[in-house]
Amino acid sequence: MSTGTTTAHIAETGESAFAVSIDVSGYHLIGDEPVEQGGGDLGPAPYDLLLAALGECTAMTVRWYARQQSWPLERVEVTLTHAKGTVEGKSMKSDHFTKTIRVIGEDLSDEQREKLITVAARCPVQRTLEGTPVITTVAAS
């Protein structure tokens, strides 16, 4: 899990109304919106990538902790959902994320399983989403 500066470059491709080329950390992806949102469904939508980032970070954090403890974790699986909805007493819509964690390992104790689920809620991406990140938008020169 890196803590340095990461740079991503995103540029429209023209392949659909919203298709973009994404270059980050030496990897290339295509992003787009689904057809029903006016895109060409050529790749994951922005919230798809956000959900995937949260799940990836969660699985890696659980694996990292199990390795640190030398626990017999065979595999971790994370299933996530994201929905926009209202919260009682608030007029604004909120983002609701649900993470379902499956820790697989016959030799894990109940206490170890519980701790791994607790650790899953502490992944860096989740902490960023729960925090107050500072996002600065500037014009290119």
N, C-alpha and C positions, 0 to 999 in steps of 0.2 A: 504494500500500500504506500504509494508515493505521497510526499508532503511538499514537493517543490512546485514550481510554476509549470502549468500545462497550457499549451496553446492549441486551439482548434481553428481551422479555416473552413468556412462554409460558403458555398457559392451556388447560385441558381444554375441549373443545367438547361432549362428550357424544354426538358422532356415532358413535363406536365406543368400546370399552373403553379405548383408549389414544390416541385422536385428540386432537391439540393444535393450537391456533392459535399461530403463531410470528410475532412482529413484531420486526424488527431493521433498523435503519438505513433506515427508511421503506419496507421491503418486507414483504409478508405472504405467509406460506407455511403449509401444513398438513403436519403430521407425524403418522405413525401407524405401527403395526406391521403386518406381513403377517397375513393371515387365519390362517395356520398357527401364529402366535404369539399369537393371541387378539385381534388388531386387526381393523380393517375395510379395511386396505390403501388408505387414503384419501390417503396421501402417503408420502414417504420416511421410513424408519426412522432412528433416531439415528445408527447406523453408516453408513447411506447418506449422510447429510449430512456426517459427518466425512470420509468418503472423497471426497465431492464438494469439500469445502473444501480438502483436501490437493491434489487435482487442479487446482482453480482456481488456487490459490496457485502451484503448480508452473508451469503454463502462463504465468501473468502474470510470474513471475520470469524465465523464459526469454525472454519477449518483451521485458521491461524491459532485460535484459542485452544482447540483440541490438541494441536501439535505442541504448543507450549506446555500443556499439561501431560503430554504423552498418553492421552486418552484414546481408546480403541474406536474412534469414529471411522466408520467405513465410507459413508457418503452423507452429504447434506443436500437437501432439495428445498428450494424456496418457490412458493407460488404466491403471486401478488395480484391484487386487484386495485384499481384506482377508479374513483367516481367523484363527480362533483355533486354536492348536495347541501342542503341547509342544515344548520345547527340550531336547535331550539334556543330562542331568545336572541338570535342574530339575524340581521336582514341580508347579510352577504352570504353568497355560496362559499362553501369550504371544500377543500380537497380531502377526500377520505381514502387512505391507503390501508389495506389489510395485507399483512404478511403471514403466510402459513408456512411454518418451518417443519420439515421432517428430518430428524436425525436418525441415521441408520447405523447400527452397530450392536450386534448381539450381546457384546460384553460390557456395554455402557450401563452404569447403575442409574437408578431413577434420579438420584441427586445430580449426577453428571448431565443427564438429559435436561433437567430443569435449569442447570447453570448455562448450558449451551443455548437454550431458548432465551434466557436473560441476556446473554452476550449478543444474541442476534439483534436485539433492540438497540445495541450500542455501536453499530457500524458507522463509520465516518460520514457516509452519504446521508444516512438517517439523521445524524446529528446536524448536518448542514441544513437539511430540510426543516428540522425542528427549531433551528436557530434563527438568527437574523442576519443572513448574508448581506454583504454590501456589493451592489452591482452598479458599476459606473458605465455609462454609455457616452461615447465620444465619437465625433465625426472623423473619418479618415482624412488625411491631408493629401 
